Structure formats: C-alpha cells, structure tokens
Amino acid sequence: MRSPKQAFSGSCMSRSEQILADRIWKAIKQTQTFTVDAIAVRTQLALNEVQAYVFWLTRCKYVEYLGGNCRLLRDTGNLAPIATREGFLDPNLV
C-alpha cells in the first residue's frame, strides 16, 4: 500500500479507490468530528487507506486536524472529492 503522501497523487483514482473514497466521505459527513481510527473501524477499511484519503482532504482544506481529532470543514455534497491528474476534483461543484 502507498504511503499517505503517495496515495492519490499523480494519477487518477482507480474505480476501487473511488469506492473507498465514497465510503470514507460518507462516514466523515455523518460524524463531522472524528479520528482516522474511528473512520477506519466504521467503514471497515484498512487504517492506511483512510489515512491516505484524509491526508489529501486535509491538504485540500476539506478537513482540519485538531490535535488527535479531525473536523470536516467543507461539506460540498454527497459525492466524494476525487484525485485526478490535475489535483482533487469535487464532483459536487462541477
């Protein structure tokens, strides 16, 4: 598995990565304030997969870290923001 800094960078997300992103995004939207561990448990995904997506959500200002917790800053809709060759794309804003 790629490190959080490598995940979703430089290429489009695969279909399976989009599905993972959708599951993570839905869980984040439901909880608003969360830990990465809690999202991994809630979605039944590997911790490093959740870390990778939350890392990029943080870089794109959708999420902020608050000590050990994270908080959703921008809830733009039901569709998960996705990585593209050009950067993150929010299908809710297209």
N, C-alpha and C positions, 0 to 999 in steps of 0.2 A: 504494500500500500504506500502511496505517496505521502510525504510529509504535508502538514497544513499549508506551508508556503508553496509547495509544488502542485497541490491539488487545484484543479480548475484553472490553471494558468497556461496560457499559450495555445490552447486548443479548445474546440467546442466540447461541451459536456456530452458524454455518451447518453444514450436513452436510459440506461440503468442509473447513471449519475443524476439525471433529471428526476427520475422516480424517487431516488434517495433525497434529493433536494426538496421535492414536494412534501415528503413525509416530515422532514425536519422543519420546513417552513410552517406547515400546518400545526405542529406541536409548539413551535415558538409563538405563533399567533394565539394559540389557546392559553398559554401560560403568561405571556408578556414579560415577566421577570423569571429567570431560570438559571440553572447551571448546565454546563455542557453534559456532565454526567447524567443529570436528570432527563435531558432530552434523549440521550442515548438509551436509557432504560425505557423511557416512554415509547420510543419508536422501535425499540428492539434492534438498533443498528450498532455497529462497532463504534467505539469511542473515537477512534481516529477519523472515521468518516464524518461524524458530527463535528469534530474539531476543525476539520478542513473546511467545511461549509460555513461554520460560524466565523472562522478566521476571515473568510472573504466577505461575509456580511458585515463584519466589523470594519474591514478596510473600505467598504463602500458606504459606510455610515448608516446601515440599516440597524445595527446592533451596537451597543456600547458595553464595555466591561466595567463593572462596579465591584472592585475587589474580587471575590470569588464568584460573584454572580454576573449575569448578563441581563440587559434590558433591551427590548425591542423599541427602536426609535421611530422607524418608518414602516407602517403597515399600509402598503400600497394596494393590497388586494389579495385574492385567493391564490393566484399563480405565483410560484416561487421564482425569485430572481435567478437567472441562469448565467453561467460563464460562456462567453463567446470568444472568438479570436480577437475582437476589439476590446474586450473587457466584460463587465457584467451588463446584462440586459434585463430590464424589468418588463415582462410581457404585459403587466397591468397598465403600463404607461405608454404602450405602443398603439 
